[in-house]
Amino acid sequence: MVHQTGLLRAQLANLTGCNLETIRYYERVGLLPPPPRAANGYRVYSPDLVQRLQFILRARNMGFAMEETRSLLSLTDSGMQTCVEVKRKTEAHLADVRQRIANLRRIEAILSQTAAQCSGDSAPECAILDILWPEEGYSPPQ
């Protein structure tokens, strides 16, 4: 047990704007180190975890997957990070983001075109349902 000199989980949550359950989750998956417990049994977080949690939250808000975030943290934790490694990881993530944007634009065009073809009246035929319903002879990929 340690003497309480750090932050309680609720204080860490308030300082970072992070949900308590999300902090627990990040501990379970190893993005945040398990905090020691004070004599009263409460978990005590060191003040430097505020910055680490903010890093995680920013990375997640920028769309980095959990493993990508873990990889970036492992570079900084080891002190072996180089700009070239971080840039390589960021460019790979950027390519993925651009691909998702292209897919969303394609979906938007299909939905927009289909919605424009829909009469919106009480007729049983519906262009939107037609686009979603598989054609005759369709079999899902295996």
Sequence and secondary structure as in RCSB ss.txt:
>XXXX:A:sequence
MVHQTGLLRAQLANLTGCNLETIRYYERVGLLPPPPRAANGYRVYSPDLVQRLQFILRARNMGFAMEETRSLLSL
TDSGMQTCVEVKRKTEAHLADVRQRIANLRRIEAILSQTAAQCSGDSAPECAILDILWPEEGYSPPQ
>XXXX:A:secstr
 B   SB HHHHHHHHT  HHHHHHHHHTTSS    BBTTS B B THHHHHHHHHHHHHHTT  HHHHHHHHHH
HHHT   HHHHHHHHHHHHHHHHHHHHHHHHHHHHHHHHHHH   SS S  HHHHHHS  TT     
